[in-house]
């Protein structure tokens, strides 16, 4: 199932967040609006919900 490739690893899919890294998706960041206002392109390492404890 394709949805498992992009789901949070907390739900037993997307091991090592590889699907997110492939799409350059930052995952469950607390905030990244400060980057949207910037003119520079920056990549963030993906963060899973399970790492936010």
N, C-alpha and C positions, 0 to 999 in steps of 0.2 A: 504494500500500500504506500502510495506516495506521501500521504500525510505523515507517516512515521518518520520519513526522512527529514522533515522540517519541524517535528514536535520537540518539545523540551525533553532532554534526556531523563528528566524526572519520571516520565511516563514510559520508560523502557524503549525508546526509539532514538534515532539520531546519535549513535554512540560517538563519543568524543566531540560532539557538536560539529562533525564534519560537514553536514548539510548546511549549517549556518556559515561555516567558514567558506564553503564554496560560493555562497551567495553574498558573502561579506555582511551578513546580518549580525548585529551586535548582541542579540539575545535579550535577556531580561535586565537591562541596565537600569539603575535607579533613576538616572537622568542623563541625557546627552543633548539637551536643548542648547547648551553653550556651544556645542560643535556645529549646530545648524546655523547659528548666527555668524560663524567664522567663514572666511573665504577660502581657507585651506581645507584640503581633503585629508582626513585622518581616519585610519582604520582602528577599530577597537577589537580586542579579543572578546569572543562571545562569553557570556555569563549565563549559567543555568540557574533556574529557581532553587535547585537543591543546594547551591553554594551560598545562598543568602540566608544563613541561619544566625 
